[in-house]
Amino acid sequence: MSQLAPTATAATAAAASDVEAAPAGSAARQSRWESLKPLVLDAAVPTASYYLLSKGFGMGTLAALAWSSVVPAGRTLWSLVKERRVNGLAALILTANLVGLLLSLLAGDPRLMLAKDSGITATIGIAVLVSVAAGRPLMTAGLKPWVIKGNPARTAVWERLIVQRGRFARLERTFSVIWGVALFGEALVRVVGAYTLPVDTMVWLGGAIAAVAITATVLMSGRLVVGPMEEIVDEEVAALGR
């Protein structure tokens, strides 16, 4: 570990000098896109595809889930064949879609239909928590772009601090823990509501619960994790400029 830190520091300094030499605008845009690309392709595209197909075009749940699984399935297969590793975020979305497909086969009970989306959310929450225990936090794909802001110097600082396994790495894991617990807890609340409250009530209340839970989690994770991580990176980048 002691041998890695000087090398990473040199890489950070080199990245900082490169930013000064290269056109700042184009370099920042390219770096920001590279950071956001996995999140967009593996999570945003399949999720948006499902809602567009099911709500916008009136496609059935089974068909919408199947078609929205094409991108994560392709990304997972490509990672296995080309990179010989599992694309965690794409595999997670694919698994959640498969769970949704299985639950949809049991359709007919209105309460089960209300609980179906909660089953998908709970699966994602559990997978996120398992990924933390395995040392590969899945929510890092959503966290990193907010911290590095498409800046190569900040990216190099991120990589060095993660390797050191100090407070910065603990905050990275904490982000996924917060989201994993929140997603599973929100799903549990909606399932209980689906089987205890009137169906008509849960039709609108389910969406309200999800909106409140996501908003609260964004605020909490921002205050407890994103803010402190940004401050640490800011200090490291400023120190390189001295």
N, C-alpha and C positions, 0 to 999 in steps of 0.2 A: 504493500500500500504506500509506503514512504517513497518508493521509486516512481509511482504513478503520479503523485501530486506535482512534482516539478515539471514533468512532461506535459500534464494538462495545463499547468500555468503558462508554459511556453506557447501551447496551442492557443490559449485564450488571448495572450498578448499578440500573437500573429494574426488572429482573427480580428482583433481591434484595429491593427494597422491596415489590414485589408479593407476594412470598412471605410477608413479614411481615404484610401487610394482609389477605391472603386466608386462608381456613381452611386450615391447613397439611395436614391429613390428606387432604381431598378433592383438593386441588391436586396433592399429591405422587402420589396414586394415578392421577389422570388423566394426568399427565405420564409416569409410569412405563409406563402402558399404551400411550400414543402412541409411546413409544420402543421398546417390545417388539413392537408390532403387526406391523411388517413382517417381523420374524424369525419370529413365530408363524405368520402367514398364508402367507408365501412359502417357509418351510423346514420348520417343525415339523409343520404340518398335512399337507402332502403326504407327508412321510416317515412319519409315524405312520399315515396312511391306507394306505400301501403295506403296512406290516407287519401292520396290523390285518386288511386284506383277505386277504393271502396266508397269514399264519400263523394268525390268529384264525378266519377264516371259510373257510379252505381254497381260496380263489380261485386260479386259475391265474396264473402270473407275468405273462403278457401282459395279462390282464384287470385285475389289480391295478395294474400300471404305468399302464395306460390310464386307469383311474378316478382314481388318485392324481394324474394330470396335469391334472385338470379345474381345480383351484384355481390352480396356477401359470400354466396356459394362459390362464385368464380374467383373472388379474392382469396378465399380460404384454400381452394384447390391450387391456385397459382403459387401461394406461399409454400405449400407442401411440396410441389413439384420443382419449382425454381429455387426457392430459398431453403428448402428442407426444414421448415419450421412452421408452427401454427400461427396464423394471423389472429391474435387473441380477440380483438374487437370485432372483426368480421365473423369469426366463429361464434362469438357471443350473440350477435344479431341473428345469425342463421339458426342457432339453437332456440332462441326465443321465438322465431317464426315457426319452427317445427313444433314447439310446444303449443303455439296458437293453432296450428293445423290440427294437431291431435285433439285439442279441446273443442275445436269447431266440429269435429266429427260426432261429438256428443251433444250437439245442439238440439234444441227442442224445449228445454227447461229455461224459461226466461231468467231465472235467478242464476243459472249456470252461465248464460250468455253475459250477464252483468259481471260475473266473477272471472270470465275468460281473460280479459285484458289484465286483471290483477295477477292471474297465473303467469302471464308473460313478464310482467314487471317484477314479480317475486323471483322468477328464474334469473333475470338480469341481476337483481340485487344479490342473490346467493352467489352467482358467478363472480361478481365483483369482489365479494368478501373472500372467496376462495382464491382469487388471483392475488390478493394481498398476502394471504398465508403462503402462497407459492413463490412470493417475491417478485411478481410481475404485475403490479397494480394496473388494472385495465383502464381506470379513469385518467391515467396520466396523459392519454391521447387528447383528452379535453382540457386538461390542466396546463400542459406545457406551452401551447400557443399564447395563453394569457400572460404567462410569466416572461417568456423570451421576446414576445412582441415582434417576431420576425427579424430580430437583430442578431447577426452572426456572433458578435462579441458576447451577448447575453446567452446565446446557445452554448458557446464554449464554456462559459461559467457554469451553466446548468450541468453539463456533462461532467465537469470536474467535481462539483459539489455532490452530485449523485454518487460518484465513485467513492468519495470519502466516507459515505454512510454515517454522517453526523445528523445534526438537527434538520438540515435541508431534506435529506432522504426520509427522515421520519415524517416530515410535513407532507411529502409526496404520498406516503402510505396513508397518512391520516385523511387526505382528500378522498381516496377511494373508500376508506372505511365509512366516512360520513355519508357518501352517496350510496354505498351498499346497504347500510342500515336504514337510510331514509327510504330507498326504493322498496326494500322488503317490508318495512313498517307501514308504508303507505298502501302497499298491496294487501297486507293483512287487515288493515282497517276497512278497506273497500270490500274485501271478501266477507268480513263479519257483517258489514252493512247490507250486502247483497242478500244475506240469508236471515236478517233480523228486521230490516226496515221494509216498508212497502216498496214494490217495484217502481212505481211512479216517482217516488221520492228519490230512489237511488239513481234513476236515469239522469237527473240533473246534479244530485249531490256527489256522485262519483267523480264527475269532471271537476267540481269545485274542490273536492279533497285533493285530487291530483295537482291542481293548480296551486293550492296553498302549500302543499308539501314541497313541490319543486321550487317555488319562490323562496320558501323558508330555507331550503337546503342551499340554494344559490347564495343567499345572504350569509348563512352560517359558514359555508365553506370559503366564501370570499373573505370574511373577517378572520377566520381562524387559520386559513392556509394560504390562499392566494396573496393576500396583503403581506403577511410576513415573508413569504418566499420572494415577492417582488422587492421588498426592502433589502433582503440579503443579497440578491443579485445586483441591485442598485449600488450597494456598498462595494461589492467586489469589482464591478466595472469602474466605479469612481477611483478605487485604489490603483487599478491598472493605468489610469490616466495620469496619475501623479508622477 
